[in-house]
Amino acid sequence: MNTPNVANITLPKLIRDAVTSNPRPEALVERVDGVWKPTSDLQMLERVQNLACGLRDLGLSSGDRVALISHNCVDWVIGDFGVLFAGCVVVPIFPTQALDQVKFILENSQAQLILVDTTDAAQRLRTIPGELPPLVVFEGSGEDSLTALEQRGARARAQHPDWPQTFEAGVQPADLAILIYTSGTTGEPKGVMLTHYNLGFVVQASFNYGFGQVVRGDAVLSVLPFSHIYEHMIIYGFMYCGVRHCITHAPDELLLDLRDVHPVAMTSVPRIFELLIAGIIGRAKAQGGLRAK
């Protein structure tokens, strides 16, 4: 892996350099209707640039906050990268977060837009008292869908071909990239401000040394929520080292995905293994007899 000057690194530059130096046919992979569906580097970059232009065409400006509320999926990554490429700031929120905390985070961060995964999740958010920022829903095909916003961005790019480069050139290493909130177990959630330099430095230090055994083309697996800052950083690291990044949608799919993917690396926390053990024991007890014993 190359090690560019970290003092000049931004996440859009890190991502673009990684995906254009030697494009992969399978950069992001997720299970759709039981079949693993790949997204290539170039497909991903096209979607990301369209989304970035769509966001700016909506009227968002550099530094504006965009909340991202979704379970793990390829669209989560596209949404995250698109916000960064637009020069905006990602505010990741767990999809299981209590609505009163979601309301606080949206107001405290001054989010201008919400990216959300499903229509059911969007309906849940709409029960929050007060006025919400506009919602863009990953699924569906209506005017408020992610597809419609990407199409809007594609039209804007056709009229302004220089937009993607202009937006990226305006991003500086010291600019805020991620505004991530603590759990709020000791009072209200608190926003942690992470710059492009913060994350770019950690990615390069981690994946040049701590993850040195992971090499280009290896299969890796994500199961931790992307809204968690550890896995959020890992997304950029997996992009940086050019692996085949497979995405587990939910912990209860992990055993099946492990058997399919045979990953060389997977980041985790103890709670994931507790859920795995509980699932194994639960299935064994349900079968009864010798397995249950």
Salt bridges, closest charged atoms under 4 A:
ASP17 OD2 - LYS13 NZ 3.03
GLU26 OE1 - ARG244 NE 2.42
GLU30 OE1 - HIS249 NE2 2.89
ASP41 OD1 - ARG24 NH2 2.64
GLU46 OE2 - ARG157 NH1 3.33
ASP57 OD2 - ARG152 NE 2.78
ASP75 OD1 - ARG47 NH2 2.80
ASP80 OD1 - HIS232 NE2 2.71
GLU107 OE2 - LYS103 NZ 2.81
ASP117 OD2 - HIS71 ND1 3.12
ASP144 OD2 - ARG126 NH2 3.76
GLU150 OE2 - ARG47 NH2 2.77
GLU168 OE2 - ARG16 NH2 2.58
ASP257 OD1 - ARG31 NH2 2.53
ASP260 OD2 - ARG31 NH2 2.87
GLU274 OE1 - ARG271 NH1 3.25
